Amino acid sequence: MIFASNNKSKLKEIRAILGNDIKSLKDVNVDIDVVEDGETFYDNALKKAIEIYDIVHEPVISDDSGLSIDCLDGFPGVHSKRFLGYDASDKEINDYILEKMKNISNRECKVICTLVYYDGKRTLRADGILNGRISYEERGTNGFGFDSIFELDDGRTMAEHTQEEKNNMSARYLAALKLKNILK
């Protein structure tokens, strides 16, 4: 199977969960970024899966994921990576969110991940949700995206957990487990 992403961190995480036989886009000489313009995580994941399948004609797993902050009506949601523009760094995005949340006490949020498997005939979907809260400052260096501001019940951010710990609890992990069971 091919994982439809150019994000090396996501690929590493998916391989740790589903196995090292998952091929990257680079492994199959595909160098495109599918435009994520859907209304939902599922829309974006499905679009990526179909577009990549149409190029490689092999089974594809794709994902879309993001942060949903309860008190901000789910912001940034499906726009998590692009609400400040495609060139914004993780640090810029996290700084923006921390500034937006600085006087808000209800910091509950969740990371949502939708995985889609597509093989030209079947479309399978699995969702993973990890609940947490926005920290008051960035903490930790083991991660990407919102990991350094996404705090769990143990008081640590995702970026303060080891890769192994993250692989056993992330929204992508939860979705991948569901997808693995569906594929069986």
Residue pairs with C-beta under 8 A, 6 or more apart in sequence:
1 18
1 21
1 22
1 23
1 58
1 59
1 60
1 61
1 117
2 22
2 23
2 24
2 25
2 27
2 28
2 30
2 52
2 56
2 58
2 59
2 60
2 61
3 10
3 11
3 14
3 15
3 22
3 23
3 24
3 25
3 60
3 61
3 62
4 25
4 34
4 48
4 49
4 51
4 52
4 60
4 61
4 62
4 63
5 11
5 14
5 24
5 25
5 48
5 62
5 63
6 24
6 25
6 26
6 31
6 33
7 144
9 143
9 144
9 145
10 63
10 172
11 22
11 24
13 166
13 167
13 170
13 172
13 173
14 22
14 61
14 63
14 172
14 176
15 22
16 163
16 167
17 167
17 172
17 173
17 176
17 177
17 180
18 61
18 176
18 179
18 180
22 61
23 58
25 31
25 32
25 52
28 56
28 58
30 52
30 55
30 56
32 51
32 52
32 55
34 47
34 48
34 51
34 52
36 44
36 47
36 48
36 64
36 78
36 81
36 82
37 44
37 47
38 44
38 46
38 47
38 64
38 78
39 78
40 78
40 114
41 64
41 65
41 66
41 78
41 112
41 113
41 114
41 127
42 64
42 114
42 116
42 125
43 64
43 78
44 64
44 78
44 114
45 62
45 63
45 64
45 114
45 115
45 116
45 125
46 62
46 116
46 118
46 123
48 60
48 62
48 63
48 64
48 116
49 60
49 61
49 62
49 116
49 117
49 118
49 123
50 118
52 60
52 62
53 59
53 60
53 118
53 119
53 120
57 120
58 119
59 117
59 118
59 119
60 117
60 118
60 119
61 115
61 116
61 117
61 179
62 115
62 116
62 118
63 113
63 114
63 115
63 116
63 172
63 175
64 78
64 113
64 114
65 80
65 111
65 112
65 113
65 114
65 171
65 172
66 76
66 77
66 78
66 79
66 80
66 81
66 111
66 112
67 76
67 77
67 80
67 97
67 109
67 110
67 111
67 145
67 146
67 150
68 74
68 75
68 76
68 77
68 109
68 110
68 111
68 112
69 75
69 76
69 97
69 101
69 107
69 108
69 109
69 134
70 106
70 108
70 109
70 110
71 104
71 106
71 107
71 108
72 100
75 83
76 83
76 93
76 97
80 93
80 145
80 146
81 93
81 145
82 88
83 93
84 92
84 93
84 96
90 144
90 145
90 146
90 148
91 138
93 146
94 138
94 146
94 148
94 149
95 138
97 134
97 146
97 149
98 134
98 136
98 137
98 138
98 149
101 107
101 134
107 133
107 134
107 135
107 151
108 131
108 132
108 133
109 131
109 132
109 133
109 134
109 150
110 129
110 130
110 131
110 132
110 171
111 129
111 130
111 132
111 146
111 150
111 170
111 171
112 127
112 128
112 129
112 171
113 127
113 128
113 129
113 170
113 171
113 172
113 174
113 175
114 125
114 126
114 127
114 175
115 125
115 126
115 127
115 128
115 172
115 175
115 176
115 178
115 179
116 123
116 124
116 125
117 123
117 124
117 125
117 179
117 182
117 183
118 124
124 179
124 182
124 183
126 175
126 176
126 177
126 178
126 179
126 182
127 175
127 178
128 170
128 171
128 172
128 173
128 174
128 175
128 176
128 177
128 178
129 171
129 174
130 150
130 152
130 169
130 170
130 171
130 174
132 150
132 151
132 152
132 153
132 158
133 150
133 151
134 149
134 150
134 151
135 148
135 149
135 150
135 151
135 157
137 149
138 148
138 149
138 157
138 159
139 148
139 149
139 156
139 157
139 159
139 160
140 147
140 148
140 156
140 157
140 158
140 159
140 160
140 161
141 148
141 159
142 159
142 160
142 161
142 162
142 163
142 166
143 157
143 158
143 159
143 161
143 166
146 158
147 157
147 158
147 159
147 166
148 157
148 158
148 159
149 157
150 157
150 158
150 159
151 157
152 158
152 161
152 169
158 166
158 170
161 169
166 173
167 173
